[in-house]
Amino acid sequence: MAGALGLALAGPRFYAGIEIDDAIMGHGRRDATAADIRVALALFRRADAMLIGLVGVLALPFIVPA
């Protein structure tokens, strides 16, 4: 998702004053905006719709009488 949005997520950060050294995911900018969240939700909805469609097509032989 980070790559699709052009973001770099995770990476080194601090929690309660303790530095967490973690790998960076993606190769984009580090600051996500509200617009990025909307784009991520739209991308998720499209992927979800495709999955539901695929499951529906694969289920047809089991629910339609021959």
N, CA, C and O atoms as a Maestro MAE file, in Angstrom:
{
 s_m_m2io_version
 :::
 2.0.0
}

f_m_ct {
 s_m_title
 :::
 protein
 m_atom[264] {
  # First column is atom index #
  i_m_mmod_type
  r_m_x_coord
  r_m_y_coord
  r_m_z_coord
  i_m_residue_number
  s_m_chain_name
  s_m_pdb_residue_name
  s_m_pdb_atom_name
  i_m_atomic_number
  :::
  1 25 0.837 -1.183 0.000 1 A "MET " " N  " 7
  2 3 0.000 0.000 0.000 1 A "MET " " CA " 6
  3 2 0.880 1.243 0.000 1 A "MET " " C  " 6
  4 15 0.580 2.211 -0.699 1 A "MET " " O  " 8
  5 25 1.959 1.229 0.772 2 A "ALA " " N  " 7
  6 3 2.834 2.402 0.835 2 A "ALA " " CA " 6
  7 2 3.383 2.743 -0.547 2 A "ALA " " C  " 6
  8 15 3.414 3.908 -0.943 2 A "ALA " " O  " 8
  9 25 3.810 1.726 -1.267 3 A "GLY " " N  " 7
  10 3 4.353 1.957 -2.600 3 A "GLY " " CA " 6
  11 2 3.310 2.484 -3.563 3 A "GLY " " C  " 6
  12 15 3.606 3.366 -4.369 3 A "GLY " " O  " 8
  13 25 2.105 1.966 -3.495 4 A "ALA " " N  " 7
  14 3 1.035 2.415 -4.376 4 A "ALA " " CA " 6
  15 2 0.662 3.868 -4.112 4 A "ALA " " C  " 6
  16 15 0.220 4.570 -5.022 4 A "ALA " " O  " 8
  17 25 0.835 4.320 -2.888 5 A "LEU " " N  " 7
  18 3 0.499 5.691 -2.521 5 A "LEU " " CA " 6
  19 2 1.682 6.645 -2.636 5 A "LEU " " C  " 6
  20 15 1.525 7.853 -2.460 5 A "LEU " " O  " 8
  21 25 2.863 6.109 -2.932 6 A "GLY " " N  " 7
  22 3 4.043 6.951 -3.008 6 A "GLY " " CA " 6
  23 2 4.523 7.419 -1.646 6 A "GLY " " C  " 6
  24 15 5.041 8.527 -1.511 6 A "GLY " " O  " 8
  25 25 4.349 6.575 -0.636 7 A "LEU " " N  " 7
  26 3 4.739 6.918 0.732 7 A "LEU " " CA " 6
  27 2 5.861 6.010 1.218 7 A "LEU " " C  " 6
  28 15 6.060 4.912 0.698 7 A "LEU " " O  " 8
  29 25 6.576 6.478 2.206 8 A "ALA " " N  " 7
  30 3 7.546 5.660 2.928 8 A "ALA " " CA " 6
  31 2 7.027 5.560 4.362 8 A "ALA " " C  " 6
  32 15 6.957 6.564 5.071 8 A "ALA " " O  " 8
  33 25 6.668 4.367 4.781 9 A "LEU " " N  " 7
  34 3 6.087 4.170 6.107 9 A "LEU " " CA " 6
  35 2 7.055 3.424 7.016 9 A "LEU " " C  " 6
  36 15 8.030 2.832 6.553 9 A "LEU " " O  " 8
  37 25 6.777 3.461 8.296 10 A "ALA " " N  " 7
  38 3 7.563 2.803 9.347 10 A "ALA " " CA " 6
  39 2 8.919 3.488 9.451 10 A "ALA " " C  " 6
  40 15 8.984 4.717 9.465 10 A "ALA " " O  " 8
  41 25 9.997 2.725 9.523 11 A "GLY " " N  " 7
  42 3 11.327 3.296 9.683 11 A "GLY " " CA " 6
  43 2 11.619 3.644 11.133 11 A "GLY " " C  " 6
  44 15 10.806 3.370 12.015 11 A "GLY " " O  " 8
  45 25 12.769 4.244 11.381 12 A "PRO " " N  " 7
  46 3 13.131 4.602 12.755 12 A "PRO " " CA " 6
  47 2 12.138 5.605 13.356 12 A "PRO " " C  " 6
  48 15 11.729 6.555 12.689 12 A "PRO " " O  " 8
  49 25 11.758 5.389 14.608 13 A "ARG " " N  " 7
  50 3 10.818 6.284 15.294 13 A "ARG " " CA " 6
  51 2 10.978 6.107 16.802 13 A "ARG " " C  " 6
  52 15 11.680 5.207 17.264 13 A "ARG " " O  " 8
  53 25 10.319 6.977 17.556 14 A "PHE " " N  " 7
  54 3 10.408 6.939 19.011 14 A "PHE " " CA " 6
  55 2 9.046 6.628 19.618 14 A "PHE " " C  " 6
  56 15 8.034 7.200 19.214 14 A "PHE " " O  " 8
  57 25 9.027 5.719 20.590 15 A "TYR " " N  " 7
  58 3 7.844 5.424 21.399 15 A "TYR " " CA " 6
  59 2 8.245 5.558 22.857 15 A "TYR " " C  " 6
  60 15 9.124 4.840 23.332 15 A "TYR " " O  " 8
  61 25 7.606 6.472 23.564 16 A "ALA " " N  " 7
  62 3 7.883 6.706 24.990 16 A "ALA " " CA " 6
  63 2 9.366 6.958 25.225 16 A "ALA " " C  " 6
  64 15 9.930 6.490 26.215 16 A "ALA " " O  " 8
  65 25 10.000 7.697 24.314 17 A "GLY " " N  " 7
  66 3 11.405 8.032 24.462 17 A "GLY " " CA " 6
  67 2 12.371 6.939 24.065 17 A "GLY " " C  " 6
  68 15 13.584 7.121 24.172 17 A "GLY " " O  " 8
  69 25 11.863 5.807 23.607 18 A "ILE " " N  " 7
  70 3 12.721 4.695 23.191 18 A "ILE " " CA " 6
  71 2 12.732 4.648 21.671 18 A "ILE " " C  " 6
  72 15 11.679 4.611 21.033 18 A "ILE " " O  " 8
  73 25 13.936 4.650 21.094 19 A "GLU " " N  " 7
  74 3 14.047 4.604 19.635 19 A "GLU " " CA " 6
  75 2 13.834 3.179 19.129 19 A "GLU " " C  " 6
  76 15 14.450 2.229 19.613 19 A "GLU " " O  " 8
  77 25 12.954 3.058 18.155 20 A "ILE " " N  " 7
  78 3 12.692 1.782 17.492 20 A "ILE " " CA " 6
  79 2 13.342 1.852 16.116 20 A "ILE " " C  " 6
  80 15 12.972 2.691 15.295 20 A "ILE " " O  " 8
  81 25 14.298 0.986 15.863 21 A "ASP " " N  " 7
  82 3 14.967 0.966 14.567 21 A "ASP " " CA " 6
  83 2 14.289 -0.095 13.706 21 A "ASP " " C  " 6
  84 15 14.507 -1.292 13.890 21 A "ASP " " O  " 8
  85 25 13.470 0.358 12.769 22 A "ASP " " N  " 7
  86 3 12.690 -0.551 11.935 22 A "ASP " " CA " 6
  87 2 12.948 -0.215 10.477 22 A "ASP " " C  " 6
  88 15 13.373 0.897 10.161 22 A "ASP " " O  " 8
  89 25 12.697 -1.158 9.593 23 A "ALA " " N  " 7
  90 3 12.890 -0.947 8.157 23 A "ALA " " CA " 6
  91 2 11.833 0.006 7.612 23 A "ALA " " C  " 6
  92 15 10.708 0.052 8.109 23 A "ALA " " O  " 8
  93 25 12.204 0.753 6.601 24 A "ILE " " N  " 7
  94 3 11.277 1.659 5.932 24 A "ILE " " CA " 6
  95 2 10.568 0.884 4.827 24 A "ILE " " C  " 6
  96 15 11.203 0.159 4.061 24 A "ILE " " O  " 8
  97 25 9.254 1.041 4.749 25 A "MET " " N  " 7
  98 3 8.459 0.406 3.693 25 A "MET " " CA " 6
  99 2 8.089 1.476 2.671 25 A "MET " " C  " 6
  100 15 7.460 2.476 3.017 25 A "MET " " O  " 8
  101 25 8.472 1.271 1.425 26 A "GLY " " N  " 7
  102 3 8.163 2.215 0.367 26 A "GLY " " CA " 6
  103 2 9.320 3.168 0.127 26 A "GLY " " C  " 6
  104 15 10.254 3.249 0.925 26 A "GLY " " O  " 8
  105 25 9.243 3.892 -0.989 27 A "HIS " " N  " 7
  106 3 10.321 4.805 -1.375 27 A "HIS " " CA " 6
  107 2 9.779 6.187 -1.694 27 A "HIS " " C  " 6
  108 15 10.230 6.816 -2.651 27 A "HIS " " O  " 8
  109 25 8.840 6.663 -0.929 28 A "GLY " " N  " 7
  110 3 8.236 7.961 -1.207 28 A "GLY " " CA " 6
  111 2 8.424 8.926 -0.062 28 A "GLY " " C  " 6
  112 15 9.381 8.833 0.706 28 A "GLY " " O  " 8
  113 25 7.509 9.838 0.036 29 A "ARG " " N  " 7
  114 3 7.571 10.845 1.099 29 A "ARG " " CA " 6
  115 2 7.111 10.251 2.426 29 A "ARG " " C  " 6
  116 15 6.383 9.258 2.447 29 A "ARG " " O  " 8
  117 25 7.533 10.853 3.523 30 A "ARG " " N  " 7
  118 3 7.271 10.301 4.852 30 A "ARG " " CA " 6
  119 2 5.989 10.832 5.484 30 A "ARG " " C  " 6
  120 15 5.473 10.213 6.415 30 A "ARG " " O  " 8
  121 25 5.464 11.948 5.013 31 A "ASP " " N  " 7
  122 3 4.292 12.559 5.645 31 A "ASP " " CA " 6
  123 2 3.013 12.198 4.892 31 A "ASP " " C  " 6
  124 15 2.814 12.621 3.753 31 A "ASP " " O  " 8
  125 25 2.156 11.421 5.530 32 A "ALA " " N  " 7
  126 3 0.858 11.076 4.947 32 A "ALA " " CA " 6
  127 2 -0.137 12.190 5.252 32 A "ALA " " C  " 6
  128 15 -0.078 12.817 6.310 32 A "ALA " " O  " 8
  129 25 -1.043 12.424 4.321 33 A "THR " " N  " 7
  130 3 -2.066 13.460 4.499 33 A "THR " " CA " 6
  131 2 -3.446 12.811 4.517 33 A "THR " " C  " 6
  132 15 -3.582 11.611 4.279 33 A "THR " " O  " 8
  133 25 -4.455 13.608 4.798 34 A "ALA " " N  " 7
  134 3 -5.833 13.110 4.760 34 A "ALA " " CA " 6
  135 2 -6.180 12.629 3.355 34 A "ALA " " C  " 6
  136 15 -6.920 11.657 3.199 34 A "ALA " " O  " 8
  137 25 -5.656 13.295 2.337 35 A "ALA " " N  " 7
  138 3 -5.908 12.867 0.955 35 A "ALA " " CA " 6
  139 2 -5.327 11.475 0.709 35 A "ALA " " C  " 6
  140 15 -5.928 10.676 -0.010 35 A "ALA " " O  " 8
  141 25 -4.165 11.176 1.297 36 A "ASP " " N  " 7
  142 3 -3.572 9.841 1.150 36 A "ASP " " CA " 6
  143 2 -4.466 8.779 1.766 36 A "ASP " " C  " 6
  144 15 -4.580 7.676 1.231 36 A "ASP " " O  " 8
  145 25 -5.093 9.097 2.872 37 A "ILE " " N  " 7
  146 3 -5.996 8.143 3.522 37 A "ILE " " CA " 6
  147 2 -7.206 7.875 2.628 37 A "ILE " " C  " 6
  148 15 -7.647 6.733 2.499 37 A "ILE " " O  " 8
  149 25 -7.740 8.927 2.013 38 A "ARG " " N  " 7
  150 3 -8.870 8.740 1.099 38 A "ARG " " CA " 6
  151 2 -8.473 7.879 -0.103 38 A "ARG " " C  " 6
  152 15 -9.236 7.008 -0.520 38 A "ARG " " O  " 8
  153 25 -7.294 8.116 -0.654 39 A "VAL " " N  " 7
  154 3 -6.813 7.321 -1.790 39 A "VAL " " CA " 6
  155 2 -6.607 5.870 -1.364 39 A "VAL " " C  " 6
  156 15 -6.944 4.951 -2.111 39 A "VAL " " O  " 8
  157 25 -6.055 5.656 -0.164 40 A "ALA " " N  " 7
  158 3 -5.840 4.296 0.340 40 A "ALA " " CA " 6
  159 2 -7.169 3.565 0.508 40 A "ALA " " C  " 6
  160 15 -7.278 2.390 0.156 40 A "ALA " " O  " 8
  161 25 -8.173 4.248 1.041 41 A "LEU " " N  " 7
  162 3 -9.486 3.617 1.202 41 A "LEU " " CA " 6
  163 2 -10.114 3.283 -0.141 41 A "LEU " " C  " 6
  164 15 -10.734 2.229 -0.283 41 A "LEU " " O  " 8
  165 25 -9.968 4.156 -1.130 42 A "ALA " " N  " 7
  166 3 -10.504 3.882 -2.465 42 A "ALA " " CA " 6
  167 2 -9.791 2.685 -3.086 42 A "ALA " " C  " 6
  168 15 -10.432 1.836 -3.705 42 A "ALA " " O  " 8
  169 25 -8.476 2.611 -2.926 43 A "LEU " " N  " 7
  170 3 -7.712 1.477 -3.442 43 A "LEU " " CA " 6
  171 2 -8.142 0.185 -2.757 43 A "LEU " " C  " 6
  172 15 -8.312 -0.843 -3.412 43 A "LEU " " O  " 8
  173 25 -8.315 0.237 -1.447 44 A "PHE " " N  " 7
  174 3 -8.762 -0.937 -0.702 44 A "PHE " " CA " 6
  175 2 -10.140 -1.393 -1.174 44 A "PHE " " C  " 6
  176 15 -10.379 -2.588 -1.346 44 A "PHE " " O  " 8
  177 25 -11.052 -0.429 -1.383 45 A "ARG " " N  " 7
  178 3 -12.403 -0.789 -1.832 45 A "ARG " " CA " 6
  179 2 -12.378 -1.452 -3.199 45 A "ARG " " C  " 6
  180 15 -13.108 -2.414 -3.437 45 A "ARG " " O  " 8
  181 25 -11.536 -0.939 -4.108 46 A "ARG " " N  " 7
  182 3 -11.430 -1.554 -5.439 46 A "ARG " " CA " 6
  183 2 -10.894 -2.967 -5.340 46 A "ARG " " C  " 6
  184 15 -11.425 -3.878 -5.977 46 A "ARG " " O  " 8
  185 25 -9.839 -3.164 -4.543 47 A "ALA " " N  " 7
  186 3 -9.266 -4.495 -4.379 47 A "ALA " " CA " 6
  187 2 -10.279 -5.440 -3.740 47 A "ALA " " C  " 6
  188 15 -10.374 -6.604 -4.130 47 A "ALA " " O  " 8
  189 25 -11.033 -4.946 -2.764 48 A "ASP " " N  " 7
  190 3 -12.056 -5.750 -2.100 48 A "ASP " " CA " 6
  191 2 -13.161 -6.140 -3.085 48 A "ASP " " C  " 6
  192 15 -13.620 -7.282 -3.080 48 A "ASP " " O  " 8
  193 25 -13.586 -5.199 -3.925 49 A "ALA " " N  " 7
  194 3 -14.624 -5.494 -4.919 49 A "ALA " " CA " 6
  195 2 -14.142 -6.549 -5.917 49 A "ALA " " C  " 6
  196 15 -14.906 -7.428 -6.317 49 A "ALA " " O  " 8
  197 25 -12.872 -6.456 -6.314 50 A "MET " " N  " 7
  198 3 -12.340 -7.465 -7.238 50 A "MET " " CA " 6
  199 2 -12.296 -8.837 -6.580 50 A "MET " " C  " 6
  200 15 -12.599 -9.842 -7.222 50 A "MET " " O  " 8
  201 25 -11.921 -8.889 -5.305 51 A "LEU " " N  " 7
  202 3 -11.882 -10.162 -4.589 51 A "LEU " " CA " 6
  203 2 -13.286 -10.752 -4.453 51 A "LEU " " C  " 6
  204 15 -13.479 -11.949 -4.665 51 A "LEU " " O  " 8
  205 25 -14.258 -9.922 -4.102 52 A "ILE " " N  " 7
  206 3 -15.639 -10.405 -3.982 52 A "ILE " " CA " 6
  207 2 -16.137 -10.925 -5.328 52 A "ILE " " C  " 6
  208 15 -16.794 -11.963 -5.397 52 A "ILE " " O  " 8
  209 25 -15.818 -10.194 -6.398 53 A "GLY " " N  " 7
  210 3 -16.206 -10.647 -7.737 53 A "GLY " " CA " 6
  211 2 -15.568 -11.975 -8.097 53 A "GLY " " C  " 6
  212 15 -16.232 -12.851 -8.651 53 A "GLY " " O  " 8
  213 25 -14.289 -12.135 -7.792 54 A "LEU " " N  " 7
  214 3 -13.590 -13.383 -8.088 54 A "LEU " " CA " 6
  215 2 -14.189 -14.543 -7.305 54 A "LEU " " C  " 6
  216 15 -14.403 -15.621 -7.860 54 A "LEU " " O  " 8
  217 25 -14.459 -14.334 -6.032 55 A "VAL " " N  " 7
  218 3 -15.061 -15.392 -5.213 55 A "VAL " " CA " 6
  219 2 -16.446 -15.745 -5.758 55 A "VAL " " C  " 6
  220 15 -16.822 -16.917 -5.791 55 A "VAL " " O  " 8
  221 25 -17.202 -14.733 -6.184 56 A "GLY " " N  " 7
  222 3 -18.523 -14.986 -6.756 56 A "GLY " " CA " 6
  223 2 -18.447 -15.814 -8.025 56 A "GLY " " C  " 6
  224 15 -19.231 -16.746 -8.206 56 A "GLY " " O  " 8
  225 25 -17.518 -15.489 -8.898 57 A "VAL " " N  " 7
  226 3 -17.354 -16.241 -10.150 57 A "VAL " " CA " 6
  227 2 -16.907 -17.668 -9.858 57 A "VAL " " C  " 6
  228 15 -17.409 -18.610 -10.471 57 A "VAL " " O  " 8
  229 25 -15.981 -17.836 -8.941 58 A "LEU " " N  " 7
  230 3 -15.509 -19.180 -8.606 58 A "LEU " " CA " 6
  231 2 -16.575 -20.006 -7.897 58 A "LEU " " C  " 6
  232 15 -16.542 -21.235 -7.962 58 A "LEU " " O  " 8
  233 25 -17.517 -19.354 -7.224 59 A "ALA " " N  " 7
  234 3 -18.574 -20.073 -6.506 59 A "ALA " " CA " 6
  235 2 -19.721 -20.481 -7.436 59 A "ALA " " C  " 6
  236 15 -20.503 -21.362 -7.079 59 A "ALA " " O  " 8
  237 25 -19.843 -19.869 -8.615 60 A "LEU " " N  " 7
  238 3 -20.965 -20.156 -9.507 60 A "LEU " " CA " 6
  239 2 -21.154 -21.635 -9.818 60 A "LEU " " C  " 6
  240 15 -22.291 -22.106 -9.782 60 A "LEU " " O  " 8
  241 25 -20.114 -22.385 -10.118 61 A "PRO " " N  " 7
  242 3 -20.331 -23.817 -10.407 61 A "PRO " " CA " 6
  243 2 -20.941 -24.597 -9.231 61 A "PRO " " C  " 6
  244 15 -21.537 -25.655 -9.429 61 A "PRO " " O  " 8
  245 25 -20.793 -24.081 -8.035 62 A "PHE " " N  " 7
  246 3 -21.292 -24.782 -6.863 62 A "PHE " " CA " 6
  247 2 -22.724 -24.400 -6.507 62 A "PHE " " C  " 6
  248 15 -23.394 -25.128 -5.775 62 A "PHE " " O  " 8
  249 25 -23.205 -23.248 -7.026 63 A "ILE " " N  " 7
  250 3 -24.538 -22.818 -6.653 63 A "ILE " " CA " 6
  251 2 -25.544 -22.840 -7.808 63 A "ILE " " C  " 6
  252 15 -26.751 -22.760 -7.577 63 A "ILE " " O  " 8
  253 25 -25.059 -22.948 -9.044 64 A "VAL " " N  " 7
  254 3 -25.949 -22.994 -10.210 64 A "VAL " " CA " 6
  255 2 -26.121 -24.447 -10.624 64 A "VAL " " C  " 6
  256 15 -25.134 -25.137 -10.881 64 A "VAL " " O  " 8
  257 25 -27.376 -24.926 -10.694 65 A "PRO " " N  " 7
  258 3 -27.576 -26.338 -11.098 65 A "PRO " " CA " 6
  259 2 -27.109 -26.573 -12.524 65 A "PRO " " C  " 6
  260 15 -27.256 -25.711 -13.391 65 A "PRO " " O  " 8
  261 25 -26.551 -27.735 -12.752 66 A "ALA " " N  " 7
  262 3 -26.020 -28.092 -14.082 66 A "ALA " " CA " 6
  263 2 -27.106 -28.516 -15.034 66 A "ALA " " C  " 6
  264 15 -26.823 -28.846 -16.186 66 A "ALA " " O  " 8
  :::
 }
 m_bond[263] {
  # First column is bond index #
  i_m_from
  i_m_to
  i_m_order
  :::
  1 1 2 1
  2 2 3 1
  3 3 4 2
  4 3 5 1
  5 5 6 1
  6 6 7 1
  7 7 8 2
  8 7 9 1
  9 9 10 1
  10 10 11 1
  11 11 12 2
  12 11 13 1
  13 13 14 1
  14 14 15 1
  15 15 16 2
  16 15 17 1
  17 17 18 1
  18 18 19 1
  19 19 20 2
  20 19 21 1
  21 21 22 1
  22 22 23 1
  23 23 24 2
  24 23 25 1
  25 25 26 1
  26 26 27 1
  27 27 28 2
  28 27 29 1
  29 29 30 1
  30 30 31 1
  31 31 32 2
  32 31 33 1
  33 33 34 1
  34 34 35 1
  35 35 36 2
  36 35 37 1
  37 37 38 1
  38 38 39 1
  39 39 40 2
  40 39 41 1
  41 41 42 1
  42 42 43 1
  43 43 44 2
  44 43 45 1
  45 45 46 1
  46 46 47 1
  47 47 48 2
  48 47 49 1
  49 49 50 1
  50 50 51 1
  51 51 52 2
  52 51 53 1
  53 53 54 1
  54 54 55 1
  55 55 56 2
  56 55 57 1
  57 57 58 1
  58 58 59 1
  59 59 60 2
  60 59 61 1
  61 61 62 1
  62 62 63 1
  63 63 64 2
  64 63 65 1
  65 65 66 1
  66 66 67 1
  67 67 68 2
  68 67 69 1
  69 69 70 1
  70 70 71 1
  71 71 72 2
  72 71 73 1
  73 73 74 1
  74 74 75 1
  75 75 76 2
  76 75 77 1
  77 77 78 1
  78 78 79 1
  79 79 80 2
  80 79 81 1
  81 81 82 1
  82 82 83 1
  83 83 84 2
  84 83 85 1
  85 85 86 1
  86 86 87 1
  87 87 88 2
  88 87 89 1
  89 89 90 1
  90 90 91 1
  91 91 92 2
  92 91 93 1
  93 93 94 1
  94 94 95 1
  95 95 96 2
  96 95 97 1
  97 97 98 1
  98 98 99 1
  99 99 100 2
  100 99 101 1
  101 101 102 1
  102 102 103 1
  103 103 104 2
  104 103 105 1
  105 105 106 1
  106 106 107 1
  107 107 108 2
  108 107 109 1
  109 109 110 1
  110 110 111 1
  111 111 112 2
  112 111 113 1
  113 113 114 1
  114 114 115 1
  115 115 116 2
  116 115 117 1
  117 117 118 1
  118 118 119 1
  119 119 120 2
  120 119 121 1
  121 121 122 1
  122 122 123 1
  123 123 124 2
  124 123 125 1
  125 125 126 1
  126 126 127 1
  127 127 128 2
  128 127 129 1
  129 129 130 1
  130 130 131 1
  131 131 132 2
  132 131 133 1
  133 133 134 1
  134 134 135 1
  135 135 136 2
  136 135 137 1
  137 137 138 1
  138 138 139 1
  139 139 140 2
  140 139 141 1
  141 141 142 1
  142 142 143 1
  143 143 144 2
  144 143 145 1
  145 145 146 1
  146 146 147 1
  147 147 148 2
  148 147 149 1
  149 149 150 1
  150 150 151 1
  151 151 152 2
  152 151 153 1
  153 153 154 1
  154 154 155 1
  155 155 156 2
  156 155 157 1
  157 157 158 1
  158 158 159 1
  159 159 160 2
  160 159 161 1
  161 161 162 1
  162 162 163 1
  163 163 164 2
  164 163 165 1
  165 165 166 1
  166 166 167 1
  167 167 168 2
  168 167 169 1
  169 169 170 1
  170 170 171 1
  171 171 172 2
  172 171 173 1
  173 173 174 1
  174 174 175 1
  175 175 176 2
  176 175 177 1
  177 177 178 1
  178 178 179 1
  179 179 180 2
  180 179 181 1
  181 181 182 1
  182 182 183 1
  183 183 184 2
  184 183 185 1
  185 185 186 1
  186 186 187 1
  187 187 188 2
  188 187 189 1
  189 189 190 1
  190 190 191 1
  191 191 192 2
  192 191 193 1
  193 193 194 1
  194 194 195 1
  195 195 196 2
  196 195 197 1
  197 197 198 1
  198 198 199 1
  199 199 200 2
  200 199 201 1
  201 201 202 1
  202 202 203 1
  203 203 204 2
  204 203 205 1
  205 205 206 1
  206 206 207 1
  207 207 208 2
  208 207 209 1
  209 209 210 1
  210 210 211 1
  211 211 212 2
  212 211 213 1
  213 213 214 1
  214 214 215 1
  215 215 216 2
  216 215 217 1
  217 217 218 1
  218 218 219 1
  219 219 220 2
  220 219 221 1
  221 221 222 1
  222 222 223 1
  223 223 224 2
  224 223 225 1
  225 225 226 1
  226 226 227 1
  227 227 228 2
  228 227 229 1
  229 229 230 1
  230 230 231 1
  231 231 232 2
  232 231 233 1
  233 233 234 1
  234 234 235 1
  235 235 236 2
  236 235 237 1
  237 237 238 1
  238 238 239 1
  239 239 240 2
  240 239 241 1
  241 241 242 1
  242 242 243 1
  243 243 244 2
  244 243 245 1
  245 245 246 1
  246 246 247 1
  247 247 248 2
  248 247 249 1
  249 249 250 1
  250 250 251 1
  251 251 252 2
  252 251 253 1
  253 253 254 1
  254 254 255 1
  255 255 256 2
  256 255 257 1
  257 257 258 1
  258 258 259 1
  259 259 260 2
  260 259 261 1
  261 261 262 1
  262 262 263 1
  263 263 264 2
  :::
 }
}
